[in-house]
Amino acid sequence: MNLKFRLSLMNFLEFAVWGAYLTCMGNYLGAAGLGDKISWFYAIQGIVSLFMPTLMGIVADKYIQPQRLLGLCHLLSGTFMIGCWWMGKQVGVGNELTDKATFIALYTLSVAFYMPTIALANTTAFTILKNNGMDTVKDFPPIRVIGTVGFIVTMWFVNCAVWFVESSTWDGITFTLTFSENPHKFQYTYMQFFVSGLLSFILFLYCFTLPQCRLTKNIEKKSLAETFGLNAFKLFKTKRMALFFIFSALLGMCLQVTNGYAGPFITSFKGSADAAIASSFAANNATLLTSISQISEALCILLIPFFLRRYGIKVVMLMSMFAWVFRFGFFGIGNPAMPGVIMFVLSCIVYGVAFDFFNVSGGIFVDQECEPSIKASAQGLFMMMTNGFGATIGTLAAGEIVNHYCQWNNGYLIGDWTTCWYIFAGFALVVGVLFALLFKPQKV
């Protein structure tokens, strides 16, 4: 089988696991009695990203080949995710979880083992491509784009798939299923976790069919700080790099806001007194609508080389920052009915610029500015500031704002969403203006 196809399939499954629940989990959490904890569920991803990728990276460097460790992490992540599904199934669709603490613990463990797999999948792909004489700069981007396709496909699946089982019981002898007359979409139920867990199991098996990535012994002794990538923190001694990482964290505060709240926001219109809005396609297919964001993301990756050559790295990063202003602002003025739904579509389209233009171009900037001995550590620091500190703090802050202006009512998160989105847009605008005034890269 073609090697690029095999790696593309690996990436497809890697991000399909995530796409099954990342953008629609908030709707289920509201029905399960955890609506006020949505921000924490997304913040957990940032918290574990502070240490788990580094720890698993050390294991992959020294003890277990990365493709095998990738599979083992998915086995554990999938097992815990299936545990979340099982707990939801026990109480039935639309009912509150009876043991919320255990559910949160299972979810946390699942995410803790999933987040390192993103880096492990990249390591596996890079190693196999290099071992077969291929150019990672040329050959990896098309492989990585297939990962985004996988994310989109599972978003579409959980949006459209339905579930008729209301609840199940087992008395030790007989297993009884209770069926509902009305189908429940996966995007509103615990079935999204089943899809994610099942895909993790498939990827676990698939990883052990991939070519070996043999470990190489490094005779060079490293300090504890070098082992954990802490030596990259010396970059903060340079004003330019310190400002870059600070702004990375500030922009990172925007990353998970719409992942956590776009779904509940769009779905909340189903509770509108206006029948046209309540019955609109967008209000009833929030996951499908927001998948436009991931389509835009895939396309915008291909535009970055042109914009970098034409405008330079600072302008490209500024495009990202102001795209976040439009991302939030369009949500604030739109609604699911025509013509308001056009604003939702535009919000999803600019997401590709908002997400890719900073994350990808920021990684390029770090690679250009750092000496070879700390390039890997510096990239880790960039991810820590954006997806770790930034995303965690931003998600929790967004949760406080949403919980202040909106409340769960009959399964819908209803309230003054417009103010929430304008607050988020205002924050992104301030960050963009300050970045334009303060940040002066030496290299463009």
Order of alpha helices (4+ residues) and beta strands (2+ residues): alpha-alpha-alpha-alpha-alpha-alpha-alpha-beta-beta-alpha-alpha-alpha-alpha-alpha-alpha-alpha-alpha-alpha-alpha-alpha-beta-beta-alpha
